[in-house]
Amino acid sequence: MLGADAPAPLTAQLRAAIDQCPPSTLAARMRAVLCVDVRAQVADLPMPITAVVGTRDRLVPGPVAREPALLARHGHVVTLDAPHLVLQRRPREVATLLATLR
């Protein structure tokens, strides 16, 4: 989720966070993600949606990650050279990007 080139301290922080979460909670979250389909509702949202997608995301394929923003009336897709956890690996770039979308 962080990429093979992730700094060791960041990897340790992610492991610690995951270790604090019961396996049943992680499993329930994965089941929920696989079962939820709100594509029809996304098209009706009045606010903008920005999908920040990592080009090296091996957990959620690019087309799936981009779909909500593409379905939205006011959707934007931004792709960064990053793994799944884009915000953790590219925080400054994402913050700058989001500030320019206002």
C-alpha positions in Angstrom: 0.0 0.0 0.0 2.9 2.3 0.6 5.2 1.1 -2.2 8.4 -0.9 -2.1 10.4 2.4 -1.8 8.5 3.6 1.3 10.6 4.9 4.2 11.0 2.4 7.0 9.5 4.7 9.7 6.3 5.2 7.5 6.1 1.5 7.0 6.4 0.9 10.7 3.6 3.4 11.4 1.3 1.7 9.0 2.0 -1.7 10.5 1.4 -0.4 14.0 -1.9 1.1 12.9 -3.1 -2.1 11.2 -2.0 -4.1 14.2 -4.3 -2.1 16.4 -7.3 -3.0 14.3 -8.9 -6.4 15.0 -8.8 -8.7 12.0 -12.6 -9.0 12.1 -12.8 -5.2 11.6 -10.5 -5.3 8.6 -12.5 -8.2 7.1 -15.8 -6.3 7.6 -14.4 -3.2 6.0 -13.2 -5.2 3.0 -16.6 -6.9 2.7 -18.3 -3.5 2.8 -16.1 -2.1 0.1 -16.8 -5.0 -2.2 -20.6 -4.8 -1.6 -21.3 -1.1 -1.8 -22.4 0.4 -5.2 -23.3 4.1 -5.1 -22.5 4.9 -8.7 -26.1 6.1 -9.3 -26.0 8.4 -6.3 -22.6 9.9 -7.2 -24.0 11.3 -10.4 -26.5 13.3 -8.4 -24.0 14.9 -6.0 -23.9 18.7 -6.3 -20.4 19.1 -4.9 -17.1 18.5 -6.8 -15.3 15.1 -6.4 -11.6 14.8 -7.0 -10.0 11.4 -7.3 -6.3 11.4 -6.5 -5.1 8.1 -8.1 -1.6 6.6 -7.7 -0.1 5.2 -10.9 1.5 2.4 -8.8 -1.6 1.5 -6.9 -1.7 -2.3 -6.8 -4.8 -2.5 -4.5 -7.4 -0.6 -6.4 -7.0 -0.6 -10.2 -6.9 2.8 -11.9 -10.2 2.5 -13.8 -12.0 1.6 -10.5 -10.3 4.5 -8.6 -11.2 7.0 -11.3 -14.8 5.9 -11.8 -16.6 7.9 -9.0 -15.0 11.2 -10.2 -15.8 10.4 -13.9 -19.5 9.7 -13.0 -19.9 12.9 -11.0 -21.2 16.1 -12.6 -18.2 18.0 -11.2 -15.5 15.4 -11.1 -11.8 15.6 -11.5 -9.2 12.9 -11.7 -5.6 13.6 -10.9 -2.9 11.0 -11.2 0.3 11.0 -9.3 3.3 8.8 -9.3 2.5 7.0 -6.1 1.2 3.7 -4.6 -2.2 3.1 -3.1 -1.7 5.4 0.0 -1.2 8.5 -2.1 -1.8 10.9 0.7 0.8 9.3 3.0 3.4 9.2 0.3 2.8 12.5 -1.5 1.2 14.8 1.2 2.6 18.1 0.0 1.7 17.5 -3.7 -1.8 16.4 -2.8 -2.3 19.4 -0.4 -1.0 21.8 -3.2 -3.3 20.2 -5.7 -6.4 20.4 -3.5 -5.7 24.0 -2.7 -5.6 24.9 -6.4 -9.0 23.2 -7.1 -11.0 25.8 -5.0 
